[in-house]
Amino acid sequence: MRILALEPYYGGSHRAFVDGWRAHSRHDWDLLTLPATKWKWRMRHAAITFAEESARWTSAGRRWEVLFCSDMLNLAEFRGLVDGPVASLPAVVYFHENQLTYPVRFESERDYQYALTNFTTALAARAVWFNSAYHRDSFLDALATFFRRMPDYRPLVQIDRLRDKTAVHPPGIDPFPLRTGRSPGPARILWAARWEHDK
């Protein structure tokens, strides 16, 4: 199978995930990426940039069977900007995080436009993958709470449709090299947790 992968934020966990998936996949991947900087700008312009680039690739004869992207792409916008064989590709979107439940210092800092982009991206996909069940459930629950506060035309039914096409696929982990001996003393456990807001 030939896969067109679009990653607007090619760095950190996004890069590790897509590179690991490609390295261990039996399928053929073409990857379009943008540097991992200015995440808000990436979410706003990546659909335009990738539509132009995929059109060039299509003109050169490339074809795919599946579209794969991360939550950083506005998939609905991308689908509206492409035509021909790319427009009809079944799409899988992988949610590393989402902008509705991502921690912010103050709730007043949250920009709900990006949360709505995550929602429309999920609606535009054939399958929606999350990195954990907690992430999936908290996102869907937060959507329902958010939309109930809207004045009218609340898309609550779409949340149920979205739930039906979700799956959990935890990111892979590269194995640590095996050590032949153990150092004396107590075992050490490293907790790689986020201690401060980084956005």
N, C-alpha and C positions, 0 to 999 in steps of 0.2 A: 504494500500500500504506500502511496505517496502522500506525504503530509506537508502542508504549508503551515509553518509555525510563525506567529507574530508576537514578539515580545518588546513592548515599548520601553521597558525599564530593565535593560539587560545588565544586571548586577546583583550582588548579594544572593538572597534565597531564590530570586527569580532566575538568575543565571544558573545557579547550582542545580535547580530543579530541571530546567529545560535541557541543560547540557547532560545531566545524568540520565534523563529519560531517553535522549537521543543515543547516548553511548550504549545503553542496554536494550535498545529497541531493534527489532528485526526489520522495521520499516525504513523507507527512504524519507529523509527530512530535508526540506528547504527552509531556512530560517532567516527571517527579516527582523532586525533588532535596531534599537536606538540606545544611546548611552544612558546609564543610570544616574541621571541628574534632573533636577527640576520636575519632580513627579507630577505636579499639577499641569504643567505645560505638556508633559508627555501624554497625560490623559486627554488633553484638549486637541492636540494636533496629530497624534499618532495615526488615527484613522485616515486622515488626508494623506499623510506621507506614505503610509503602507498601501493605500489604494493606488497611488501613482506608481509605486515600485512594483506592485504585483501586476499592474497593467503592462509594464515593460517586460516582466518575466513571461506573462501570457503571450505577448506579441512575439517573443523569442521562441515560443513553442512549448513552454513548460505547462504541465497540467498536474492537478492534484486530486485526491479523492476525499480528503478531510482537511478542515481548517482547525488549527489549535491555537489558542491565545490565552493570555492571562487576564486577570481582572483589571489591569491597567489600560486595556483597549476598550474604546467605545465601539462594541461590536455592531450595534444597531446602526450607528453612523457609518461605519466601514461598509456594511452591507448596502447602504443607500448610495455609496460612492463608487462601488464596483459594479461591473456588469459581466455578461458572458459567463464563462465557466466558474469564475470565482464566486459570483453572487449566489449560486445555488449549492455551494459546498456545505455539507453538514458540518456544524461547528461544535467544538468542545471548548469550554472556558474553564480555566483553573483559577480558583480563588485562593491566593496566598493570604490576603487580608481583604477587608472591605472598608469603605469609608463611612459606614453607618455605625459600626461598633468599634472602630479603631480608637484606642484611648487618646483623648485630648485633655489638656489641662483644665479647660473650662468648656462646658457644653456650648457656650456662645461662640466658640472658635470653629465649631463644626460647620463645614460648607456642604449643605445638603444637595447641591448640584452634583457633586461627585458621588454621593450615595445613590442618587437617581440614575447616574450613569452606570453604576454597578448593577442596579435593578434592570435597566433596559438591556444591558449586555447579557445578563442571565436569561431574559425573555427571548432574546434573539438567537440563543444557542440551542442546539439539539440536546446537548448534555452539559450539566454544570457540576464540576468536581470541586470539592473542598478538601483542605488539608487535614481537617478533623471534624468529627461529628459535632463537637462543641461549637466550632466556627460556623458550620452550616446552620445549626439550630438557633444560635444567638442571632445570626443575620436574619433568618426568616422571622423570628419573633420580633426583632427590632423593626423590621419592615412593617409588620402588622400594627405595631404601636405608632410608628411614624405616620402611616397612612390614615389611621383613625383620627389624627389631629387635623387632617386636611379638610377644607370646607365642603368639597363635593367630589364626585367622580373618583371615589377611592378604589384603587385596583386590588381589592382584597382577594377576589377570586383568582387573579393571576398569581398570587402567592401560593395558593394550593397547586396550581398547574406547575409552577416552578418547583415546588417541593417534590413532585412526582418525577422530575427528571434529574434530581441531584444524586450524587454518589460521593463517598469519601475515599480519597486516595492519598494517604499520607506520603510526604516526600521521602524519597530513599535516603539512606545514610551510607556514605562510604565507610567501609570497615577500617577500624584502627589497626595499625600493624601489631602483630602479636609480639609480646615481650617474652623472652625466655625465662626471666627470673623476676622475682618480686622484691621490691625495695623493702628494707626493714621499716617497721613502724605501722601506724594505722593507715587504713586505706583512705585515699583522697577522692572526694566526689566533686566534680565541677558542675555547677549549676549555671548554665548559660541563659540567664534571664535578663530581660530588659529592665533597667533600674531607673530610667528617666525617659521622658518623651523625646523622640528624636525627629519629629516633624515640626 
